[in-house]
Amino acid sequence: MVMHAFFKSAFLCLAVSMSLLPTLVQAEDWKARLLNQDRCLTLHRPETREVSTFCYWLKKTGYNVEGYRKANWVLRDWQDNKQVMMDNHLLDTLFLMQQWLILEGRSGRIDILSGYRTPSHNARLDGAAKQSQHMNGKAADIYIPAVSTRLLAAMSRIIGSGGVGIYLKKNYVHVDTANVRVWVTR
């Protein structure tokens, strides 16, 4: 019941926000329309003070190897200094979120708190799922400055295609491309 009320208010907030978007985003297949362009991201890693801008997919040629390598690097496990091939659908989810922010007239800044995690890193974390999607390169914990966790969670549910974890006290959202599910941690 609490989760239902949480999402009801979050979706209302997002619906009002999306009603202000241009007709492009209101079209029936708005995801496909937004994805039908060069897919460039700017991601921030607060812990390492990195800012990386890259195009991982180009409309004329498809996946861009150099851009994809940059994506894998910025989403690496920086504590264990390991990287894997990140899931392309996760990159698309982050891209769609960034495009929504830009269309809303907001900063497109997305802070990556966690991307890939090695199994040993994941085991060191209190409360981390034993089968975490982070270990498969299919998850990211994100924070967007000046966007409430509630709105970010609603946006993640609408845009994403997998799990969404809402961490209210820590002020971030987990997005992944595994099975659709939602959880809230207060």
N, C-alpha and C positions, 0 to 999 in steps of 0.2 A: 504494500500500500504506500509506504514511504517512497519507494522508487518510482511508482506510478505518478505520485504527486510531483516528485522531482522532475521527471521527464515531461509531464504535462506543462508545467510552468516554463521549462527550458524550451520546449517545442513552440510554445506560444511566443516566447521571446524571439526565437529564431524565425518563426513565420512572419512576424511583424518586420523583422530585419530583412528577410528575403523579399518581402513585398516591395521593398525599395530598390531591389536590384533591377538592372536593365532587362529588357525582354529576352535577351539571349539566355540568361540563367533561368527564366521562368518557362522556357520551352520544355516540351515533354521530355526530351532526351538531353538535358542540360549537361550531364556528365560527358557524354560523347562529344558534344559541341566544344566544351572546354578542353577536352583531351585531343581535339583535332587541330593541334598547333604544336609548335616547338614546346617541349616540356622542360622548363628551366626552374631550378629551385635555388633559393638562398637559405642556407641553414646555419644556425649559430650553435656553437658548443660552449656554454658558459664556463665549464670546468677547464677547458684548454684555451679559451679565448680565441677560438678559431671562428672564422666566418668563411663559408665556402659557397661560391656561386658556380653552378654548372648546368649544362643542358644534357640530360640523360637520354632524351628521345627527340629526334628531329623529324618534322613533318615530311620532308622530302626523302629522307634516307632510313628512318626508323631508329632503332637503338644506337646511341652514340657511345662507343667503347670508352673513350676518354672521360666523358661526362659520367658514365656509369661507374668507372673506377673512382672518380672523385666522390661520388655518392657513397660507395663502399667505405672509403677512407673516413669521411666525416661521420659516418654512422658506426664506426668501429668501436670495439671495446678498448677505450683509451687507457684504462687501468692495466689491462693485460697486454696491450699493444698488439691486438689480433683483429683481423677483419675477415669477413666472408662475403659471398655474393648475396646482397640484399634482395629481397623479393620486389619485383617490379611493381606489383600491385600496391605495396606499401609506399613506394615512391609516388605512384599515381595518387594515392590518398593524400599524401603530404602536398603534392602539387595542387590538387583540387582545393584543399584548405587554404593554401596560399593565394590562389586565384580568388576565392571567396573574399578573403581579407582585402585584397586589392580592389575588387569590384565594390566593396563596401566603403572604399576611401580610407581604409586603415593601413597601417604599416603591415607589410607582408612578413614581418619577422616571425620565425618559428624557432624556438629554442629547443634543441634536442638534449634532454636530460639523460637518456639512455637509448641506445640503438641495439646493435649486436652485443651479446654478453657471452663470454666463454662459460662452459659448464662450471669451472672452478670459481669464477667471479660470481655467477648466479648462486652457487652454494654458500658463498660468504654473506649473502644478503638476507637480512631478517624478513620473513614473510614472502619471499619470492617463490613463485610456483615452481615445483620440481621439474615440470615439463614446459617451462616458460618458452613462449614463442620468440623471445629475444635470442635464445640459443639457436634458433633456426633462421635468423635474419628476417623475421616476419613481423617484428614489433618495434615500436618506438614509444618512449614516454616523452611527452611534449608539454611545453608551456608557451603561451602566446601572451606577451605583455599587453596590458590594457584590454584583455578579453577575459571575462569571468570564466571560472572553471565550469559553471553551469552552461553558459553559451557554448564554450568549447566542446563540452560533452555532447550537446544537442547537435552541433555542427558535425562532430565525429560520427554520430549515429546516422545522420542523413547522408554524409559523404562516403563513409567507410563501408567496407564489405565484410567486416569480421568483428572481433571483440573490441569492446570499449570499457575501460576501467576508469572510474572517476575517483580521484584521491582528493577529497575536499580539503582536509587539513594541510596537505602538502601542496595543494594548488597546482596540480597537473593532471593530465589525462593520458592514459595508455591507449594506443591504437594498434591493432594487429590485423592480419589478413587470414586468420584461422576461422573456425566456426563462429557464427554470430552469437554473441552473448554479451551481457552487461553486468557489471558489478559496481557497487559504490562502497568506498571505504571512508568513514568519517574520521 
